[in-house]
Amino acid sequence: MIRRTSPLLALALCAGLAGCAIGPNYHTPAAPSAARFKAERGWQPAVPARIVPAAWWSVYHDPVLARLERQVEVSNQNLKAAVAAYYVAHEAAAVTRGTLFPSINLSGTQTRSGGGAATQFTFGGARTANQAGAGLAWDVDLWGKLRRELQSANATAQASAAQVAAARLSAQTTLAQDYFQLRAAEQQLRLLKTLVADDRASLRIAENRVKAGVTTLADVYAARTQLESTQAQEDTALLNRATLEHAIAVLIGRAPAELSLAQGHLAARVPVVPAGVPSQLLLRRPDIAAAERSVASANASIGVAEAAWFPSLTLTGSYDFDSSALAGLISASNAVWSYGPQLAFNLFNGGATLAQTREARATFDEAVANYRQTVLGAFQQVENDLASLHFLQDEYAEERQAVADAKRSEALTLNQYKAGVADYASVLTAQTARLNAEITAVNLQSQRLVASAGLIDALGGGWRSGSLRGPNDGVSESLRSTVTSP
């Protein structure tokens, strides 16, 4: 005796078959690493600063910088674009998740039709048909294609979330570096203003000496040339400051005309954070996390492509009511139902399935190479910033000594000129040497601060890849709470 198979048993069988998933399971690809950073050997910061992920710029103890940095997350347009892209990827994953479940729809139609001959259903040559019902369709994920698509979509959303963190950190770092250079330009302006005053005094001395007949007009012209040259340098410094202030305005999402920063001072202290070991960088950098998540997405796409080699199963069902009269449409006598499976298998498509599988594997290989290159680039950035901080520290100490020596030389030469035992060319040489030494020292201090911000950026700004992990879609609530809604 043959028994009819129960629909519930068929569904249970399909669910059991759906436990498998075609395609390779994901494993994080090996990445190049080293025991320690090369540039950190033999040089360690005396008092390491602690990076606070939410406000890493606090290590500089500058309230103006802190106020500007807080505005980046609120108003920077590039960051808003990255946030919007994250929401696109996140909702795309939600759309993919919905394909795992059956779709149920309700419908209702009324149509009128006519023909040449009257029938028992027609009135005046026209027939009215009413229909209402419900339908169900379920693509059974026998081979894991839909689950691989969801894995790929979730990994893409995670990569997008990491890109938001990378965009935020990049904007914050750029602002800090622009801010330090702006303060350096202001310090140069103060030096140039002081030199302008000194040059005016030197010009008066030269004019008085000409009147006294102890020198020639050549000294007056030389002093005037020096004054005009210094004033031109002052204009250049003003232009640099204005350009940097405009850049800061755009970074915080404001028009340049809306931002005017008061004069400030260049930080005298350069905080330095320990770099740690290279392997930690894989967990710190959001761009590395984004590249790794792209590899995971590409790996899942291989399973999606390989599932096309197997048949697909769709379960459909409907329960409708059909009647020529609208009154009494919903009744047992008008009911029509149907259900059953639909099996489809592609026998030939000109090699498209094979090409799609090869394409997916090539895309995976590309993502792995990009991931490893991102890791190498991160190591290079850290090494460069560590080396910069190391050598700039020594160079700055030497330049400060050069400034002190140049000031003493200038004072002695000026006294000799006043006493008539030195010509004015010697004074100009001493003044130029002192100014150049002071400006070089300011530039070196600015470069040290820029390099320290660059190192914090290279270390991920205190960010951790663990913020990407979530129980449902791979994006945790802690990260989602830091993402500003578009």
C-alpha angles and dihedrals in degrees: 000000000000116000123209113247113245116239089228090055090051090051091049090051091051091049090052092051089049090067092086124075125201118227137046120310112239125259122173107255119243113263131199115262143158138213093252142343114283096219092052095062112110093005126081128161111255095223110021116211121228117236115224106204095213094050111011091162090070088087087077094057092218114140093195092053090047092052092050093046092054089056092056093070091048103043113016107121096206088055091049089053090051090049091051089050089052092054090049090055093042094053091043087059089051090052090052091048089056091061090068091070132064118267117228123193137181122213140182129180140173121195134178121204136169143194144179098275128054118234136183089270097051132085118195092349095307132102126208120209124187124192134179129166151116132261134197130198128178127181101209109220095222097157100030097254094135092044091051089050089052091049089051093047092048092050090049090052090050090050090051091050089052089049089056089055090047092050091049093049092046092052092046092049093047090051092050092049092047089048093053091048090049091054089048090053089052091051090051089051090055091050092048092048089053090049091048088056090048091048091052089051090049090050091053090049091051092048091050092049090052090051089050089051095237096115141018136253088260089080091051093052091046091051092047091049090051091050094049092047091052091049089053090052088051090056090050091052090050090052091050091051093048092050092050092047089053091051091051091050092055091047091058092046099255135120112256090242089061097059127071116166120202118237114275142170132262112250112257094201122068112202115212126194125207112254096214119199124328094244090064089061090072088066097039105051118080092201090056090048090050091050092048092049089051088057090052090050092050091048091055090048089063089063090049091054094044092051088068088075090069132066121265124227125207124183115207134180139168139186115195141171118216126186141144090226122064092208110083093011093139101064136115093249091061096046122121121178139179140172138168147127126277117207121193130182127177111227099179135004103158095267094304093132092051091048092049091052092050090046091053092050092048090050089052092051090050091051091050091051091048090049093052091045090051089053092049091048090051091052089049092051092051092047091049094050093045090050091047092052091046098050096034090055091057093041092050092052090051092047092051088056089049090053091052091049092046091053092052091047092050093049093049093046093049091051090049090051091051089050090051097242096109133046125238093251088069090053092051091049092051093047092048091049091051093048093047091049092050094047090047090052091051091049091049092051089049090050090051092053092045090050092049090053088046090053092051088050091048090052092052098256091268092304118146128207089223088081088073095063117098133166096233115025101005094256113106125220090239091061093039090055090057093052111093112225114246 
